[in-house]
Amino acid sequence: MTAAALRPESVTFISPNLGWVLGLSSCGVAQCLRLAKTVDAGRSWTWVSGANLSVLSTATPWQLRFADTQDGWISGSLLFATHDAGSTWRRIAFPGAGTPNASVAALEAADGRVYAEVAEGSNRDTYGPIVLFGSRTNSDSWYVVPSVTTGAAGFAGEISLAQGVFWVMLHPAIVAPQGNQSESALYRSLDGVTWRLEPQPCPAETEASVAAATSARVFMVCSGGVAAGSQSKSAYRSDNGGASYVRVSDPPISGDFESVAASPTNISVAAASGATLISSSFDDGRTWTGTLGIGDGGLGLSDLGFTTATQGVVIHGQITYPQTLQLLMTRDGGHHWATVAVNPT
């Protein structure tokens, strides 16, 4: 790693041109976490001046999100917020923060609101309960969202949003399944204020993941048993805001499911086992095409998402192997992915 280079660990864009990367860099003889910004869609980068992130462990994974030009968050085992474009960061308290089992498992922001799935860590087997917290983006007034929780034990899922509609997936722990009891609970908010439990189509024995493409169109991927570098996956599409679903063709079985992301023209599924893969559909789930394949022993992907119908991002690699970390971007709607060098000035 050169002195100026940055190994991206997390990426966030708020428009096609404006984005940030959090990553590993050299601070003297040691590694540290630093923040870089682009205003030209990743073609060039500059350091965010004044951002002192020395309290963040380089051995712990972190996620970066910005809601607008001023308000952003770094989350993981701890939660930090900035309201001055990343120059200064303030630690935010949440239940269990700083204990080995507690973390912010997912965080997303839009339209003046930010939501986080907090694993409070009371249950040692699941790190639950998982509780949804919310705040206005320009303040640090976090509150518990009523009734959006796994209960005492459970696992985190993801938060997906499109055109002002938020979706939250949680996974309550089921000790003794009763009938068709699901391992996944799906919640939706049309206004970022009121939440309701929604039906989801995945079979009870599978784990559901959600990806919003538009305010009305949402995809669900159901992942099941694993065997010899593969995992069964099924997919569903709703064109009426989750009121009903139709099953589409199954994503490829290769690789263990990692995440799903969608845009108005694309649904992409990330998987990893012997290799790291993205499989995409450009016809509403009728057919699937391999759009990324890296023979890396299954290092995996994170932060897969689409800023627009044509532009998307993903982080490849793991912090345990920092030399593998890289930012990939697509500029043609997910058909092709290319490495983006992050060499801030």
GIQUI-V795685 format. One line per field, one symbol per residue. ss: DSSP state (2 for helix, 1 for strand, 0 for the rest). psi: psi as a letter, one per 40 degrees, with the letter a starting at -180 (. if undefined). burial: b if it has 24 or more other C-alpha atoms within 12 Angstrom, else e. Layout:
ss->???
psi->???
burial->???
This chain:
ss->000000111111100000111111111001111111110000000110000000000000001111000001111000111100000001110000000000111111110011111110000000000111111100000011111110000111111111001111111100000000000011111000000111000000001111110000011111111110011111111100000001110000011111111110011111110001111110000000111111000000111111000001111111001111111111000000011100000
psi->hideihhhdiihieiddhiihhihihgbeiiihihiiieffediiiihieghfeehheehiihhhidaedhiihibeihiiieffedihhhhiiheheideiihdihiiifeihihhhheedhddeeaihhhiiiideifgiihhhegieadiaiibihiihfehhhhhigihhdghhbfhieihhiihdeedhiihiiieiideihiiihhdaddhiihhhhaiihfeihhhiiihheffediiihaihiiehihhdiiiiieeihhhhiicdihihhiheffediihhehhhgeefdiiifhihdaddhiiihhaidegdeehihiiiefeedihihhhggi.
burial->eeeebbbbbbbbbbbbebbbbbbbbeeeeebbbbbbbbeebbbebbbbeebebeebebebbbbbbbbbbbbbbbbbbbbbbbbebbbbbbebbbbbbeeebbbbbbbbbbbbbbbbbbbbbbeeebbbbbbbbbbbbbebebbebeebbbbbbbbbbbbbbbbbbbbbbbbbbeeeeeeeebbbbbbbbbebbebbebebbbbeebbbbbbbbbbbbbbbbbbbeeeeebbbbbbbbbeebbeebbbbbbbbbbbbbbbbbbbbbbbbbbbbbebbbbbbbbebbeebbbbbbbeeebbbbbbbbbbbbbbbbbbbbbbeebebbbbbbbbebbbbbbbbbbbbe
